[in-house]
């Protein structure tokens, strides 16, 4: 079972410096515990600060000697300059406006990120968020996909209805041979059911804030 931890420093105590330090410490702990991927997802940060935080996470992970891959939810150049292993591409959605690119742009996103890394003589790992069969097709070229939401997810005041394990199973079949990880309401208690449905692993934010996830190893 692949484990994919997603950051959210807003859930950590302290000021910005304390949050960053705690996040780097947690990332090191995830790496030591066998987490394969860590996504630095801090969309509110200016790019310079995102790069600095990502570099701090990369340094902490590399210090463990683990093979954990660090991905940045942001521009490929920021990820590359931070020393990260690649990027995460958010869902492009069904729209085709300038602010919400359509399929033609979405299909090229992974290739564009790979080109940024290739110019530096590196190979990029690219994960992509998907919520529907259409988005799975749009994400052609990604290294792995995060399909969500699987289970009902409550983030006050919003509630996202889960698509269920049957939808996950269909997503796995459609995406082959690209591995699919289950995201959305995933806990240590239902992670095994996701794998039984065909997922290569699970991704989460809150599950990795505790210690119970270690039981999945």
C-alpha positions as semicolon CSV with decimal commas, in nm:
position;residue;x (nm);y (nm);z (nm)
1;X;0,000;0,000;0,000
2;X;0,150;0,331;-0,112
3;X;0,116;0,615;0,138
4;X;0,087;0,976;0,022
5;X;0,086;1,251;0,287
6;X;-0,046;1,598;0,203
7;X;0,059;1,900;0,407
8;X;-0,160;2,166;0,566
9;X;0,040;2,383;0,802
10;X;-0,280;2,563;0,910
11;X;-0,358;2,256;1,122
12;X;-0,034;2,297;1,317
13;X;0,011;2,527;1,620
14;X;0,230;2,835;1,644
15;X;0,333;3,125;1,425
16;X;0,455;3,084;1,068
17;X;0,808;2,990;1,169
18;X;0,681;2,736;1,421
19;X;0,440;2,587;1,169
20;X;0,718;2,552;0,911
21;X;0,951;2,388;1,161
22;X;0,682;2,146;1,278
23;X;0,590;2,065;0,919
24;X;0,950;1,980;0,834
25;X;0,971;1,761;1,146
26;X;0,653;1,580;1,050
27;X;0,779;1,529;0,696
28;X;1,093;1,366;0,833
29;X;0,876;1,144;1,053
30;X;0,662;1,045;0,756
31;X;0,971;0,956;0,557
32;X;1,116;0,749;0,839
33;X;0,780;0,575;0,877
34;X;0,772;0,462;0,515
35;X;0,554;0,723;0,343
36;X;0,637;0,712;-0,028
37;X;0,511;1,058;-0,129
38;X;0,473;1,394;0,043
39;X;0,283;1,672;-0,131
40;X;0,360;2,025;-0,014
41;X;0,015;2,179;-0,053
42;X;0,019;2,535;0,080
43;X;-0,176;2,729;-0,180
44;X;-0,201;3,049;0,022
45;X;0,174;3,112;0,022
46;X;0,346;3,345;-0,225
47;X;0,570;3,148;-0,458
48;X;0,893;3,259;-0,291
49;X;0,766;3,139;0,047
50;X;0,627;2,819;-0,103
51;X;0,967;2,745;-0,252
52;X;1,141;2,812;0,079
53;X;0,902;2,585;0,269
54;X;0,929;2,311;0,007
55;X;1,309;2,331;0,024
56;X;1,290;2,296;0,402
57;X;1,071;1,986;0,367
58;X;1,303;1,839;0,105
59;X;1,606;1,895;0,330
60;X;1,429;1,727;0,624
61;X;1,326;1,428;0,414
62;X;1,668;1,387;0,253
63;X;1,822;1,396;0,599
64;X;1,644;1,073;0,688
65;X;1,803;0,881;0,402
66;X;1,458;0,761;0,295
67;X;1,350;0,729;-0,068
68;X;1,039;0,941;-0,008
69;X;0,945;1,165;-0,301
70;X;0,853;1,527;-0,230
71;X;0,608;1,692;-0,469
72;X;0,498;2,056;-0,476
73;X;0,146;2,171;-0,551
74;X;0,261;2,466;-0,755
75;X;0,467;2,567;-1,060
76;X;0,721;2,312;-1,181
77;X;1,003;2,567;-1,169
78;X;0,931;2,635;-0,802
79;X;0,938;2,263;-0,731
80;X;1,261;2,217;-0,923
81;X;1,434;2,510;-0,754
82;X;1,327;2,372;-0,414
83;X;1,496;2,042;-0,495
84;X;1,164;1,854;-0,500
85;X;1,110;1,537;-0,700
86;X;0,818;1,672;-0,897
87;X;0,479;1,837;-0,886
88;X;0,116;1,774;-0,808
89;X;-0,137;1,903;-1,060
90;X;-0,472;2,013;-0,915
91;X;-0,794;1,920;-1,093
92;X;-0,851;2,127;-1,405
93;X;-1,228;2,088;-1,378
94;X;-1,479;2,070;-1,664
95;X;-1,462;2,437;-1,762
96;X;-1,268;2,592;-2,047
97;X;-1,222;2,949;-1,928
98;X;-0,890;3,128;-1,894
99;X;-0,891;3,065;-1,522
100;X;-1,005;2,706;-1,556
101;X;-0,829;2,541;-1,853
102;X;-1,005;2,284;-2,065
103;X;-0,888;1,935;-2,166
104;X;-0,633;2,049;-2,425
105;X;-0,442;2,247;-2,162
106;X;-0,491;1,984;-1,895
107;X;-0,348;1,707;-2,111
108;X;-0,032;1,910;-2,163
109;X;0,022;2,002;-1,798
110;X;0,213;1,688;-1,705
111;X;0,428;1,714;-2,016
112;X;0,507;2,079;-1,943
113;X;0,623;1,992;-1,591
114;X;0,836;1,708;-1,723
115;X;1,000;1,944;-1,971
116;X;1,098;2,187;-1,696
117;X;1,273;1,905;-1,513
118;X;1,422;1,758;-1,830
119;X;1,596;2,087;-1,909
120;X;1,772;2,050;-1,574
121;X;1,867;1,691;-1,650
122;X;1,612;1,550;-1,405
123;X;1,304;1,333;-1,433
124;X;0,984;1,466;-1,277
125;X;0,732;1,270;-1,076
126;X;0,386;1,407;-1,154
127;X;0,072;1,332;-0,958
128;X;-0,266;1,466;-1,066
129;X;-0,600;1,515;-0,893
130;X;-0,903;1,356;-1,057
131;X;-1,271;1,349;-0,963
132;X;-1,431;1,198;-1,273
133;X;-1,361;0,974;-1,575
134;X;-1,317;1,288;-1,786
135;X;-1,047;1,421;-1,556
136;X;-0,870;1,084;-1,556
137;X;-0,850;1,104;-1,934
138;X;-0,730;1,465;-1,915
139;X;-0,447;1,366;-1,682
140;X;-0,279;1,143;-1,939
141;X;0,096;1,146;-1,884
142;X;0,088;1,175;-1,504
143;X;0,295;0,933;-1,296
144;X;0,008;0,866;-1,053
145;X;-0,345;0,987;-0,991
146;X;-0,530;1,090;-0,676
147;X;-0,899;1,003;-0,717
148;X;-1,145;1,170;-0,481
149;X;-1,355;1,199;-0,280
150;X;-1,398;0,832;-0,195
151;X;-1,573;0,873;0,139
152;X;-1,785;1,158;0,269
153;X;-1,564;1,444;0,376
154;X;-1,677;1,712;0,618
155;X;-1,478;2,035;0,632
156;X;-1,702;2,286;0,803
157;X;-1,908;2,445;0,669
158;X;-1,881;2,227;0,357
159;X;-1,966;1,862;0,314
160;X;-1,840;1,660;0,015
161;X;-2,033;1,347;-0,063
162;X;-1,811;1,045;-0,128
163;X;-1,820;0,870;-0,464
164;X;-1,769;0,531;-0,303
165;X;-1,555;0,226;-0,363
166;X;-1,735;0,129;-0,683
167;X;-1,633;0,458;-0,843
168;X;-1,278;0,403;-0,720
169;X;-1,275;0,059;-0,878
170;X;-1,391;0,207;-1,210
171;X;-1,128;0,480;-1,188
172;X;-0,853;0,223;-1,134
173;X;-0,962;0,031;-1,444
174;X;-0,985;0,345;-1,658
175;X;-0,645;0,476;-1,548
176;X;-0,447;0,157;-1,606
177;X;-0,151;0,125;-1,613
178;X;-0,116;0,449;-1,413
179;X;-0,153;0,381;-1,037
180;X;-0,448;0,540;-0,858
181;X;-0,447;0,646;-0,492
182;X;-0,767;0,697;-0,296
183;X;-0,824;1,039;-0,140
184;X;-1,108;1,196;0,055
185;X;-1,223;1,078;0,395
186;X;-0,956;0,810;0,401
187;X;-0,853;0,685;0,746
188;X;-0,648;0,400;0,883
189;X;-0,978;0,215;0,929
190;X;-1,094;0,223;0,566
191;X;-0,760;0,232;0,383
192;X;-0,755;-0,145;0,336
193;X;-1,095;-0,132;0,163
194;X;-0,951;0,116;-0,089
195;X;-0,668;-0,122;-0,173
196;X;-0,913;-0,409;-0,203
197;X;-1,101;-0,198;-0,458
198;X;-0,782;-0,179;-0,665
199;X;-0,614;0,138;-0,543
200;X;-0,235;0,131;-0,527
201;X;-0,251;0,321;-0,200
202;X;-0,412;0,607;-0,011
203;X;-0,359;0,980;0,028
204;X;-0,470;1,205;0,312
205;X;-0,405;1,516;0,518
206;X;-0,556;1,456;0,861
207;X;-0,476;1,086;0,881
208;X;-0,106;1,171;0,887
209;X;-0,139;1,420;1,172
210;X;-0,164;1,133;1,419
211;X;0,030;0,810;1,458
212;X;-0,234;0,553;1,361
213;X;-0,127;0,554;0,995
214;X;0,188;0,368;1,097
215;X;-0,028;0,061;1,146
216;X;-0,078;0,051;0,768
217;X;0,288;-0,041;0,728
